[in-house]
Structures are given as C-alpha cells and as structure tokens.
Amino acid sequence: MIGGLYLARASRVHAAPPGLKLAVLALAGTGLFFVRAPLLLLAALVAVLALYPLAHLPLALAGRQLRPALAMLAILGLVQLWTAGVVAALTVTLRFAALILLASLLTATTRTAALVETLERALGWLRPLGADPAKVGLAISLAIRFIPALGTVAQEVREAQRARGLERGWLTLGPPLIVRTLKMADEIADAIDARS
C-alpha cells in the first residue's frame, strides 16, 4: 500500500502543493463514505486510476500498490457479501480500493519531508492544547518510512528461509519477521532518544 514512496517525475500531480493533495485525499475519502452506489464508486476508482498516467506513473504501479491489500479487500468483501449482500460487498471493496490507490498516489507524488512539513503546519492549532506538531510529524514520518522497510525485511526473511529449504507460510515467516521488526523499532527508538 504505501509501497515504494516517492517517485520523481515531471507532472502536474507532482507539482501540486502537498497541502492541496492532502486536502483532496481527505475530501475524497470523506466523500466516498457517503457514496452508496457501486457504479459511482467504480467511476471514482477509474478516476483515481486515470490520475496515475497523468502523474507519469505506470498503471502497473497501481496494481503493485493494491496487491498487499487484496487479502484484506477480499475478506471485507466476503464479510459484506455474507452479512449484507452483493451491493454492500461491491460498495465496500470499491470504496477501499479507491482510497488505497489515492493514498498511494499521494505518497508516490509527494516527498515524505514535504508531506510531514505540511502536516506539522496543519496541526499547529494543537499547540495550545499541549500537543507538539513536530512529534506528530516525526511519528507520521516514521510510520510512512517503516511500511516499505517492513516489506524489505519480509522479503529478506523469505529469501533466507528459501535458501535453507524451509516451507513458505506465515507460521515460518512470522517469528523472524517479528524479531527483526522489534529490533528495527528498538534501533529507531535509540536514535530518537539520542536526538532529543
């Protein structure tokens, strides 16, 4: 889902201010939750997909961004199909697919530093309430950067297990992935402590 993060291109989507892109994501996300017609949601999904070539990004990137969420989308769709019917299943699945692809487009066309800086400015009104926008920005930056790092760690663990002839599956992948993730989180926490 947030995949490879920023991909430098010369496009109008890349050139748009980060605040505008965040506002569009927030408004589109809110608006999509009020849409109940699967055809309108399909149109929204097609519109989001049309933004990828406009941003000089291949449509294959959209597929790669959506691939990690396919299991979640399938489960959501099946639960909705079972509890509420076909229309509800299509509605939920199309809505989340459009949101995931729009958020992925945002991270692919906006540098993380610019995104965090914009969020920090937008959260400045929280300062009188005792919140520190810089810390919130750091947390968001770490979360955004941590997602691709987890994918890399998972790939390394899979390759190491394959080299040892271990079978592929979540039970064999889980423990080493958790250990490596906790170690990485510990190193990041130490770096933050040293910085403050």
Rosetta constraint file for C-alpha pairs under 8 A:
AtomPair CA 1 CA 65 HARMONIC 4.67 0.50
AtomPair CA 1 CA 66 HARMONIC 5.94 0.50
AtomPair CA 1 CA 67 HARMONIC 7.62 0.50
AtomPair CA 1 CA 68 HARMONIC 6.20 0.50
AtomPair CA 1 CA 69 HARMONIC 6.71 0.50
AtomPair CA 1 CA 100 HARMONIC 6.59 0.50
AtomPair CA 1 CA 101 HARMONIC 7.74 0.50
AtomPair CA 1 CA 104 HARMONIC 6.18 0.50
AtomPair CA 2 CA 65 HARMONIC 6.67 0.50
AtomPair CA 2 CA 103 HARMONIC 7.30 0.50
AtomPair CA 2 CA 104 HARMONIC 5.08 0.50
AtomPair CA 2 CA 107 HARMONIC 6.53 0.50
AtomPair CA 2 CA 108 HARMONIC 7.96 0.50
AtomPair CA 2 CA 144 HARMONIC 7.35 0.50
AtomPair CA 2 CA 147 HARMONIC 6.99 0.50
AtomPair CA 2 CA 148 HARMONIC 7.25 0.50
AtomPair CA 3 CA 64 HARMONIC 7.85 0.50
AtomPair CA 3 CA 65 HARMONIC 5.90 0.50
AtomPair CA 3 CA 104 HARMONIC 7.27 0.50
AtomPair CA 3 CA 147 HARMONIC 7.39 0.50
AtomPair CA 3 CA 148 HARMONIC 5.70 0.50
AtomPair CA 4 CA 108 HARMONIC 7.30 0.50
AtomPair CA 4 CA 148 HARMONIC 6.34 0.50
AtomPair CA 5 CA 104 HARMONIC 7.78 0.50
AtomPair CA 5 CA 107 HARMONIC 5.22 0.50
AtomPair CA 5 CA 108 HARMONIC 4.93 0.50
AtomPair CA 5 CA 111 HARMONIC 7.91 0.50
AtomPair CA 5 CA 112 HARMONIC 7.79 0.50
AtomPair CA 5 CA 148 HARMONIC 7.82 0.50
AtomPair CA 6 CA 107 HARMONIC 5.74 0.50
AtomPair CA 6 CA 108 HARMONIC 4.10 0.50
AtomPair CA 6 CA 109 HARMONIC 5.65 0.50
AtomPair CA 6 CA 110 HARMONIC 5.94 0.50
AtomPair CA 6 CA 111 HARMONIC 5.56 0.50
AtomPair CA 6 CA 112 HARMONIC 7.25 0.50
AtomPair CA 7 CA 108 HARMONIC 5.26 0.50
AtomPair CA 7 CA 109 HARMONIC 6.23 0.50
AtomPair CA 8 CA 14 HARMONIC 7.81 0.50
AtomPair CA 8 CA 109 HARMONIC 7.08 0.50
AtomPair CA 9 CA 14 HARMONIC 6.79 0.50
AtomPair CA 9 CA 55 HARMONIC 7.32 0.50
AtomPair CA 9 CA 56 HARMONIC 6.54 0.50
AtomPair CA 9 CA 57 HARMONIC 7.98 0.50
AtomPair CA 9 CA 109 HARMONIC 7.80 0.50
AtomPair CA 10 CA 14 HARMONIC 6.66 0.50
AtomPair CA 10 CA 15 HARMONIC 7.50 0.50
AtomPair CA 10 CA 55 HARMONIC 7.81 0.50
AtomPair CA 10 CA 56 HARMONIC 7.53 0.50
AtomPair CA 11 CA 15 HARMONIC 6.23 0.50
AtomPair CA 11 CA 54 HARMONIC 7.06 0.50
AtomPair CA 11 CA 55 HARMONIC 5.18 0.50
AtomPair CA 11 CA 56 HARMONIC 6.39 0.50
AtomPair CA 12 CA 16 HARMONIC 6.13 0.50
AtomPair CA 12 CA 54 HARMONIC 7.57 0.50
AtomPair CA 12 CA 55 HARMONIC 6.67 0.50
AtomPair CA 13 CA 51 HARMONIC 7.97 0.50
AtomPair CA 13 CA 54 HARMONIC 7.11 0.50
AtomPair CA 13 CA 55 HARMONIC 5.25 0.50
AtomPair CA 13 CA 109 HARMONIC 6.65 0.50
AtomPair CA 14 CA 55 HARMONIC 6.60 0.50
AtomPair CA 14 CA 109 HARMONIC 4.78 0.50
AtomPair CA 14 CA 110 HARMONIC 6.36 0.50
AtomPair CA 16 CA 20 HARMONIC 6.79 0.50
AtomPair CA 16 CA 21 HARMONIC 6.91 0.50
AtomPair CA 17 CA 21 HARMONIC 6.52 0.50
AtomPair CA 18 CA 22 HARMONIC 6.11 0.50
AtomPair CA 18 CA 110 HARMONIC 6.49 0.50
AtomPair CA 18 CA 114 HARMONIC 6.64 0.50
AtomPair CA 18 CA 115 HARMONIC 5.88 0.50
AtomPair CA 18 CA 118 HARMONIC 6.59 0.50
AtomPair CA 19 CA 23 HARMONIC 6.06 0.50
AtomPair CA 19 CA 115 HARMONIC 7.79 0.50
AtomPair CA 19 CA 118 HARMONIC 6.04 0.50
AtomPair CA 19 CA 119 HARMONIC 7.93 0.50
AtomPair CA 20 CA 24 HARMONIC 6.12 0.50
AtomPair CA 21 CA 25 HARMONIC 6.17 0.50
AtomPair CA 21 CA 106 HARMONIC 6.65 0.50
AtomPair CA 22 CA 26 HARMONIC 6.12 0.50
AtomPair CA 22 CA 106 HARMONIC 7.61 0.50
AtomPair CA 23 CA 27 HARMONIC 5.99 0.50
AtomPair CA 24 CA 28 HARMONIC 5.77 0.50
AtomPair CA 25 CA 29 HARMONIC 5.82 0.50
AtomPair CA 25 CA 99 HARMONIC 8.00 0.50
AtomPair CA 25 CA 102 HARMONIC 6.82 0.50
AtomPair CA 25 CA 103 HARMONIC 6.85 0.50
AtomPair CA 25 CA 106 HARMONIC 7.90 0.50
AtomPair CA 26 CA 30 HARMONIC 6.10 0.50
AtomPair CA 27 CA 31 HARMONIC 5.89 0.50
AtomPair CA 28 CA 32 HARMONIC 5.90 0.50
AtomPair CA 28 CA 99 HARMONIC 7.97 0.50
AtomPair CA 29 CA 33 HARMONIC 6.65 0.50
AtomPair CA 29 CA 99 HARMONIC 6.28 0.50
AtomPair CA 30 CA 34 HARMONIC 7.11 0.50
AtomPair CA 31 CA 35 HARMONIC 6.78 0.50
AtomPair CA 32 CA 41 HARMONIC 7.34 0.50
AtomPair CA 32 CA 95 HARMONIC 6.33 0.50
AtomPair CA 33 CA 95 HARMONIC 7.37 0.50
AtomPair CA 35 CA 40 HARMONIC 7.21 0.50
AtomPair CA 35 CA 41 HARMONIC 6.97 0.50
AtomPair CA 36 CA 40 HARMONIC 7.94 0.50
AtomPair CA 36 CA 41 HARMONIC 7.76 0.50
AtomPair CA 36 CA 91 HARMONIC 6.35 0.50
AtomPair CA 37 CA 41 HARMONIC 6.43 0.50
AtomPair CA 37 CA 87 HARMONIC 7.93 0.50
AtomPair CA 37 CA 91 HARMONIC 6.75 0.50
AtomPair CA 38 CA 42 HARMONIC 6.00 0.50
AtomPair CA 38 CA 87 HARMONIC 6.80 0.50
AtomPair CA 38 CA 90 HARMONIC 6.01 0.50
AtomPair CA 38 CA 91 HARMONIC 5.05 0.50
AtomPair CA 38 CA 94 HARMONIC 7.23 0.50
AtomPair CA 39 CA 43 HARMONIC 6.19 0.50
AtomPair CA 40 CA 44 HARMONIC 6.21 0.50
AtomPair CA 41 CA 45 HARMONIC 6.15 0.50
AtomPair CA 41 CA 91 HARMONIC 6.89 0.50
AtomPair CA 41 CA 94 HARMONIC 5.91 0.50
AtomPair CA 41 CA 95 HARMONIC 6.10 0.50
AtomPair CA 41 CA 98 HARMONIC 7.86 0.50
AtomPair CA 42 CA 46 HARMONIC 6.19 0.50
AtomPair CA 42 CA 94 HARMONIC 6.27 0.50
AtomPair CA 43 CA 47 HARMONIC 6.10 0.50
AtomPair CA 44 CA 48 HARMONIC 6.22 0.50
AtomPair CA 44 CA 98 HARMONIC 6.78 0.50
AtomPair CA 45 CA 49 HARMONIC 6.21 0.50
AtomPair CA 45 CA 94 HARMONIC 6.89 0.50
AtomPair CA 45 CA 95 HARMONIC 7.76 0.50
AtomPair CA 45 CA 97 HARMONIC 7.17 0.50
AtomPair CA 45 CA 98 HARMONIC 4.75 0.50
AtomPair CA 46 CA 50 HARMONIC 6.12 0.50
AtomPair CA 47 CA 51 HARMONIC 6.60 0.50
AtomPair CA 48 CA 52 HARMONIC 7.21 0.50
AtomPair CA 48 CA 98 HARMONIC 6.56 0.50
AtomPair CA 48 CA 101 HARMONIC 6.93 0.50
AtomPair CA 48 CA 102 HARMONIC 6.15 0.50
AtomPair CA 49 CA 53 HARMONIC 7.78 0.50
AtomPair CA 49 CA 59 HARMONIC 7.08 0.50
AtomPair CA 49 CA 62 HARMONIC 7.27 0.50
AtomPair CA 49 CA 101 HARMONIC 7.59 0.50
AtomPair CA 50 CA 54 HARMONIC 6.65 0.50
AtomPair CA 51 CA 55 HARMONIC 6.08 0.50
AtomPair CA 52 CA 56 HARMONIC 6.37 0.50
AtomPair CA 52 CA 57 HARMONIC 5.02 0.50
AtomPair CA 52 CA 58 HARMONIC 6.42 0.50
AtomPair CA 52 CA 59 HARMONIC 6.19 0.50
AtomPair CA 52 CA 62 HARMONIC 7.52 0.50
AtomPair CA 52 CA 105 HARMONIC 7.08 0.50
AtomPair CA 53 CA 57 HARMONIC 5.18 0.50
AtomPair CA 53 CA 58 HARMONIC 6.06 0.50
AtomPair CA 53 CA 59 HARMONIC 6.81 0.50
AtomPair CA 55 CA 109 HARMONIC 7.44 0.50
AtomPair CA 57 CA 61 HARMONIC 6.95 0.50
AtomPair CA 58 CA 62 HARMONIC 7.47 0.50
AtomPair CA 59 CA 63 HARMONIC 6.79 0.50
AtomPair CA 60 CA 64 HARMONIC 6.30 0.50
AtomPair CA 61 CA 65 HARMONIC 6.05 0.50
AtomPair CA 62 CA 66 HARMONIC 6.15 0.50
AtomPair CA 62 CA 101 HARMONIC 6.37 0.50
AtomPair CA 62 CA 104 HARMONIC 7.89 0.50
AtomPair CA 63 CA 67 HARMONIC 6.04 0.50
AtomPair CA 64 CA 68 HARMONIC 7.67 0.50
AtomPair CA 65 CA 100 HARMONIC 7.91 0.50
AtomPair CA 65 CA 101 HARMONIC 6.89 0.50
AtomPair CA 65 CA 104 HARMONIC 6.64 0.50
AtomPair CA 66 CA 70 HARMONIC 6.40 0.50
AtomPair CA 66 CA 97 HARMONIC 7.19 0.50
AtomPair CA 66 CA 100 HARMONIC 7.00 0.50
AtomPair CA 66 CA 101 HARMONIC 6.78 0.50
AtomPair CA 69 CA 73 HARMONIC 6.08 0.50
AtomPair CA 70 CA 74 HARMONIC 5.97 0.50
AtomPair CA 71 CA 75 HARMONIC 6.17 0.50
AtomPair CA 72 CA 76 HARMONIC 6.11 0.50
AtomPair CA 73 CA 77 HARMONIC 5.94 0.50
AtomPair CA 73 CA 93 HARMONIC 5.74 0.50
AtomPair CA 73 CA 96 HARMONIC 7.43 0.50
AtomPair CA 73 CA 97 HARMONIC 7.58 0.50
AtomPair CA 74 CA 78 HARMONIC 6.02 0.50
AtomPair CA 74 CA 93 HARMONIC 7.64 0.50
AtomPair CA 75 CA 79 HARMONIC 6.08 0.50
AtomPair CA 76 CA 80 HARMONIC 6.15 0.50
AtomPair CA 76 CA 89 HARMONIC 7.39 0.50
AtomPair CA 76 CA 92 HARMONIC 7.20 0.50
AtomPair CA 76 CA 93 HARMONIC 6.90 0.50
AtomPair CA 77 CA 81 HARMONIC 5.95 0.50
AtomPair CA 77 CA 89 HARMONIC 4.52 0.50
AtomPair CA 77 CA 90 HARMONIC 6.82 0.50
AtomPair CA 77 CA 92 HARMONIC 6.62 0.50
AtomPair CA 77 CA 93 HARMONIC 5.66 0.50
AtomPair CA 78 CA 82 HARMONIC 6.03 0.50
AtomPair CA 78 CA 89 HARMONIC 6.77 0.50
AtomPair CA 79 CA 83 HARMONIC 6.04 0.50
AtomPair CA 79 CA 89 HARMONIC 7.58 0.50
AtomPair CA 80 CA 84 HARMONIC 5.21 0.50
AtomPair CA 80 CA 85 HARMONIC 6.28 0.50
AtomPair CA 80 CA 86 HARMONIC 7.57 0.50
AtomPair CA 80 CA 88 HARMONIC 5.83 0.50
AtomPair CA 80 CA 89 HARMONIC 4.66 0.50
AtomPair CA 80 CA 92 HARMONIC 7.61 0.50
AtomPair CA 81 CA 85 HARMONIC 4.34 0.50
AtomPair CA 81 CA 86 HARMONIC 5.21 0.50
AtomPair CA 81 CA 87 HARMONIC 7.87 0.50
AtomPair CA 81 CA 88 HARMONIC 6.69 0.50
AtomPair CA 81 CA 89 HARMONIC 4.92 0.50
AtomPair CA 84 CA 88 HARMONIC 5.82 0.50
AtomPair CA 84 CA 89 HARMONIC 7.36 0.50
AtomPair CA 85 CA 89 HARMONIC 6.33 0.50
AtomPair CA 86 CA 90 HARMONIC 6.16 0.50
AtomPair CA 87 CA 91 HARMONIC 6.02 0.50
AtomPair CA 88 CA 92 HARMONIC 6.13 0.50
AtomPair CA 89 CA 93 HARMONIC 6.10 0.50
AtomPair CA 90 CA 94 HARMONIC 5.88 0.50
AtomPair CA 91 CA 95 HARMONIC 5.97 0.50
AtomPair CA 92 CA 96 HARMONIC 6.20 0.50
AtomPair CA 93 CA 97 HARMONIC 6.09 0.50
AtomPair CA 94 CA 98 HARMONIC 6.12 0.50
AtomPair CA 95 CA 99 HARMONIC 6.32 0.50
AtomPair CA 96 CA 100 HARMONIC 6.01 0.50
AtomPair CA 97 CA 101 HARMONIC 6.17 0.50
AtomPair CA 98 CA 102 HARMONIC 6.06 0.50
AtomPair CA 99 CA 103 HARMONIC 6.08 0.50
AtomPair CA 100 CA 104 HARMONIC 6.06 0.50
AtomPair CA 101 CA 105 HARMONIC 6.03 0.50
AtomPair CA 102 CA 106 HARMONIC 6.29 0.50
AtomPair CA 103 CA 107 HARMONIC 6.45 0.50
AtomPair CA 104 CA 108 HARMONIC 6.06 0.50
AtomPair CA 105 CA 109 HARMONIC 6.10 0.50
AtomPair CA 106 CA 110 HARMONIC 5.90 0.50
AtomPair CA 107 CA 111 HARMONIC 7.09 0.50
AtomPair CA 107 CA 112 HARMONIC 7.22 0.50
AtomPair CA 110 CA 114 HARMONIC 6.84 0.50
AtomPair CA 110 CA 115 HARMONIC 6.49 0.50
AtomPair CA 111 CA 115 HARMONIC 6.26 0.50
AtomPair CA 112 CA 116 HARMONIC 6.09 0.50
AtomPair CA 112 CA 141 HARMONIC 6.82 0.50
AtomPair CA 112 CA 144 HARMONIC 7.72 0.50
AtomPair CA 113 CA 117 HARMONIC 6.04 0.50
AtomPair CA 113 CA 141 HARMONIC 7.68 0.50
AtomPair CA 114 CA 118 HARMONIC 6.10 0.50
AtomPair CA 115 CA 119 HARMONIC 6.24 0.50
AtomPair CA 116 CA 120 HARMONIC 6.08 0.50
AtomPair CA 116 CA 137 HARMONIC 5.28 0.50
AtomPair CA 116 CA 138 HARMONIC 7.51 0.50
AtomPair CA 116 CA 140 HARMONIC 7.03 0.50
AtomPair CA 116 CA 141 HARMONIC 6.24 0.50
AtomPair CA 117 CA 121 HARMONIC 6.31 0.50
AtomPair CA 117 CA 137 HARMONIC 7.17 0.50
AtomPair CA 118 CA 122 HARMONIC 6.11 0.50
AtomPair CA 119 CA 123 HARMONIC 6.04 0.50
AtomPair CA 119 CA 133 HARMONIC 7.97 0.50
AtomPair CA 119 CA 137 HARMONIC 6.51 0.50
AtomPair CA 120 CA 124 HARMONIC 6.26 0.50
AtomPair CA 120 CA 133 HARMONIC 4.98 0.50
AtomPair CA 120 CA 134 HARMONIC 5.97 0.50
AtomPair CA 120 CA 136 HARMONIC 7.23 0.50
AtomPair CA 120 CA 137 HARMONIC 5.52 0.50
AtomPair CA 121 CA 133 HARMONIC 7.51 0.50
AtomPair CA 123 CA 127 HARMONIC 7.76 0.50
AtomPair CA 123 CA 133 HARMONIC 5.66 0.50
AtomPair CA 124 CA 133 HARMONIC 5.98 0.50
AtomPair CA 126 CA 130 HARMONIC 6.76 0.50
AtomPair CA 126 CA 131 HARMONIC 5.44 0.50
AtomPair CA 126 CA 132 HARMONIC 7.31 0.50
AtomPair CA 126 CA 133 HARMONIC 7.16 0.50
AtomPair CA 127 CA 131 HARMONIC 5.03 0.50
AtomPair CA 127 CA 132 HARMONIC 5.88 0.50
AtomPair CA 127 CA 133 HARMONIC 6.93 0.50
AtomPair CA 132 CA 136 HARMONIC 6.48 0.50
AtomPair CA 133 CA 137 HARMONIC 5.97 0.50
AtomPair CA 134 CA 138 HARMONIC 6.11 0.50
AtomPair CA 135 CA 139 HARMONIC 6.15 0.50
AtomPair CA 136 CA 140 HARMONIC 6.22 0.50
AtomPair CA 137 CA 141 HARMONIC 6.02 0.50
AtomPair CA 138 CA 142 HARMONIC 6.08 0.50
AtomPair CA 139 CA 143 HARMONIC 6.17 0.50
AtomPair CA 140 CA 144 HARMONIC 6.13 0.50
AtomPair CA 141 CA 145 HARMONIC 6.17 0.50
AtomPair CA 142 CA 146 HARMONIC 5.73 0.50
AtomPair CA 143 CA 147 HARMONIC 6.47 0.50
AtomPair CA 144 CA 148 HARMONIC 7.80 0.50
AtomPair CA 145 CA 149 HARMONIC 6.65 0.50
AtomPair CA 146 CA 150 HARMONIC 6.13 0.50
AtomPair CA 147 CA 151 HARMONIC 6.59 0.50
AtomPair CA 148 CA 152 HARMONIC 6.32 0.50
AtomPair CA 149 CA 153 HARMONIC 6.23 0.50
AtomPair CA 150 CA 154 HARMONIC 6.08 0.50
AtomPair CA 150 CA 181 HARMONIC 7.05 0.50
AtomPair CA 151 CA 155 HARMONIC 6.19 0.50
AtomPair CA 152 CA 156 HARMONIC 6.21 0.50
AtomPair CA 153 CA 157 HARMONIC 6.16 0.50
AtomPair CA 153 CA 177 HARMONIC 6.92 0.50
AtomPair CA 153 CA 180 HARMONIC 7.34 0.50
AtomPair CA 153 CA 181 HARMONIC 7.73 0.50
AtomPair CA 154 CA 158 HARMONIC 6.13 0.50
AtomPair CA 154 CA 173 HARMONIC 7.57 0.50
AtomPair CA 154 CA 177 HARMONIC 6.12 0.50
AtomPair CA 155 CA 159 HARMONIC 6.16 0.50
AtomPair CA 156 CA 160 HARMONIC 6.15 0.50
AtomPair CA 157 CA 161 HARMONIC 6.11 0.50
AtomPair CA 157 CA 173 HARMONIC 6.88 0.50
AtomPair CA 157 CA 176 HARMONIC 7.01 0.50
AtomPair CA 157 CA 177 HARMONIC 6.77 0.50
AtomPair CA 158 CA 162 HARMONIC 6.06 0.50
AtomPair CA 158 CA 168 HARMONIC 7.48 0.50
AtomPair CA 158 CA 173 HARMONIC 6.77 0.50
AtomPair CA 159 CA 163 HARMONIC 6.15 0.50
AtomPair CA 160 CA 164 HARMONIC 6.43 0.50
AtomPair CA 161 CA 165 HARMONIC 6.22 0.50
AtomPair CA 161 CA 166 HARMONIC 5.18 0.50
AtomPair CA 161 CA 167 HARMONIC 7.50 0.50
AtomPair CA 161 CA 168 HARMONIC 7.83 0.50
AtomPair CA 162 CA 166 HARMONIC 5.65 0.50
AtomPair CA 162 CA 167 HARMONIC 7.20 0.50
AtomPair CA 162 CA 168 HARMONIC 7.56 0.50
AtomPair CA 166 CA 172 HARMONIC 7.74 0.50
AtomPair CA 167 CA 172 HARMONIC 7.31 0.50
AtomPair CA 168 CA 172 HARMONIC 6.81 0.50
AtomPair CA 168 CA 173 HARMONIC 7.41 0.50
AtomPair CA 169 CA 173 HARMONIC 6.12 0.50
AtomPair CA 170 CA 174 HARMONIC 5.44 0.50
AtomPair CA 171 CA 175 HARMONIC 7.37 0.50
AtomPair CA 172 CA 176 HARMONIC 7.78 0.50
AtomPair CA 173 CA 177 HARMONIC 6.08 0.50
AtomPair CA 174 CA 178 HARMONIC 6.02 0.50
AtomPair CA 175 CA 179 HARMONIC 6.21 0.50
AtomPair CA 176 CA 180 HARMONIC 6.08 0.50
AtomPair CA 177 CA 181 HARMONIC 5.98 0.50
AtomPair CA 178 CA 182 HARMONIC 6.08 0.50
AtomPair CA 179 CA 183 HARMONIC 6.17 0.50
AtomPair CA 180 CA 184 HARMONIC 6.12 0.50
AtomPair CA 181 CA 185 HARMONIC 6.11 0.50
AtomPair CA 182 CA 186 HARMONIC 6.07 0.50
AtomPair CA 183 CA 187 HARMONIC 6.30 0.50
AtomPair CA 184 CA 188 HARMONIC 6.28 0.50
AtomPair CA 185 CA 189 HARMONIC 6.12 0.50
AtomPair CA 186 CA 190 HARMONIC 6.19 0.50
AtomPair CA 187 CA 191 HARMONIC 6.24 0.50
AtomPair CA 188 CA 192 HARMONIC 6.22 0.50
AtomPair CA 189 CA 193 HARMONIC 6.14 0.50
AtomPair CA 190 CA 194 HARMONIC 6.13 0.50
AtomPair CA 191 CA 195 HARMONIC 6.16 0.50
AtomPair CA 192 CA 196 HARMONIC 6.34 0.50
